[in-house]
Amino acid sequence: MSSNPCQDNLNLLYSNYFQLKILRGTKVLELMATKVNLPGLSIPDQAQPTIFGTTIPVPTMSAQYDPFSVEFLVDDDLTNWKSIYSWIRNITNIKDSTSNNITNYQDWHYEATLILQSNLYKYGGCSDPVLTVQFANLIPVKLSGLIFQSDSADAQHVKASCTFKYSYYELNPPGPNNLS
């Protein structure tokens, strides 16, 4: 009987065991993320005409990645929100053409790691990563504002969201090369 790698594992992946770390130079920004997405990927195609009145889709050889979105809890001194805010400010010229703090193109981009944990915990409370996603050349493109509300009966945590763009991401461990 042949083994199909797509059907060997019947365990379900839980969506609430994950960790997000953004490596900014020598510092690590670990957001208290409540929601992240593993972005989708698409390949545009070019229609190749045929003599039969149909077309054949031909890949254009360029991948298009969806944006990476994160929703996170804001800490009490706003350090995580202000860190992303200053990152955006530093890669733009908001005041004038010399007000940004970044002169080297490579300093705009950082690496990020999304770690999806196994739902099976081992002795000691740790679980093995099921998948590690490495984002390359990550930059923030949108940071939400903060909403403060005093008419609520219960104390509520302040949440913010951020959207990132990147060149590509890599999966570790990678998927099977041949699914046939």
N, C-alpha and C positions, 0 to 999 in steps of 0.2 A: 504494500500500500504506500503511495507516495505522500509526502508531507507537504502541505501548502502553508508557507510562512504567514499568510494573511489570516489564517483561521486557527492557528495553534493556540492562541491566547483568548480565552473567553471571559477574562476578568475585565471589569469596567474601570475606566479612568474617572477619578473624581475631580471636579473642577475647583475644589477649595484647598488643594495642597500645592501651593506654588510659592515662589520667592522671586523677587526682581532686584537685581543689583546693576547700577550704572557706574562704570569705571570712568572717573573724570580725573585723568592724570594720575596722581598718587593717592587720590581719595576715592572712597566708594560711597555713592549715594544709594542707600537702601530704602526705598519707599515702602510705607505701610500700605501696600496695594490691596484693594478690595476687589478689583476687577481688572483683568488684562485680556487682550485678545492675541491669539497666535495668528498673525496676518495670513491672508490668502495669497495666492500666486497665480498669475495668468500669463499666457503667451499669446500675443496677438497673432492673427493669421492673415495671410494674403490669399485671396481666391485665385486659383489657377484655372483658367477656362479649359474646357475640353470640347471635342467635336460632338459630344453627345447631349449638349444642352444642360449639363451639370458642371459644377466646379469641384476642384479638389483643394481642401484647405492645406496650405503650406505654412509651417511655422516661420515667423520673421526673425527668429534667433535672438530675440531680446525678451527678457523676463520683466514683468511688471508686478511689483509687490504692493499690497494694500498697506495703508498706514498702520502703525503700531499705537494702540490706544491704551491708556492706563488711568484707572480711577484709584485715588489714594486718600487715606485719612491724613489730615493736616495736623502736625504736632503742635503742642501748646505755645511754642515760641515761633511758629511758622518757618522753621529752618528748612524743611523739605520744599515747601512752596517757594520760599525766597531763593533757594538754590537754583531751581528751574527758571524762576523769573530773572535772576542775574545772568544765567546762561543765555537766555534769549536776548537780554539787553546787551550782553557782551558781543554777540555776533551780528548786531544791527547798528545802524547809525541813527539813533533816535534824536540826539541833540544836534550834532553836526558831523562833518565827514571825518573828524578825528576823535570822536568821543568813545568809540568802542575800544575795548581793552585787548582785542585779539588782532595780531598783525599777521600771524602765520595761518595759512589755510588749514593745516592739519590740526590746529588747536580748536577749530570749530566742532570737530567730530569726536565722538567718544564711542566706547564699546559698551554694550549692555548684555546681561545674561539673564535669561528667564529659565528658572529651574522648576520643572514639573516633578513633584515627588510621587512616590508610590503610595498607594492607599494601605499597603501592608507594612505596619510598623514593626521594627525589630526590637529586641530587648534593649533598653536604654533610651527609647523614645525617638530614635532616628530611623529614617527610611532612606532607601536608595533612590537616587534620581531616576526617573523613567526616561526623561528626555531633558537635555540642556540645549537651549536655543541661544546662539551667539549672534547678536546684531552688529553689523559693521557700519561704521561711519554714521552713527546715530546723531540726529539733531532734533531739538524740540521745535515744532512749528506752530503749536497752539497750546496755551495754558489758560484754563478757565479762571474766572474770577471767584471770589469767596462770598458766600451768602451768610450773613449774620441775622438771626431772627430771635426776637425777644418775646414773642407772643405764644411760644410753644409751652405746653404744660410740662414736658420732660426735657431734660438736657440732651442735646443731640450733638453728635460728632460732626465737625465740619469736614466736608469732602471736597476734593478738587479733581479735575481731570486734565490730562495732558496728551497731546497727539504728537508722535514722533515720525520722522521720515528717516530712511536709511538706505544704504546701497543694496544690501542683501542680508540674508541670515543663513546660518548653517546649523544643522541638527547633529547632535551627538548623543547617542550613537546614530549614525545615518540609517536611513531606511534601506530595505533590500534593493539591490541593483536590478535584479531580474525577478519580476513577479509572475512569470509564466511557469 
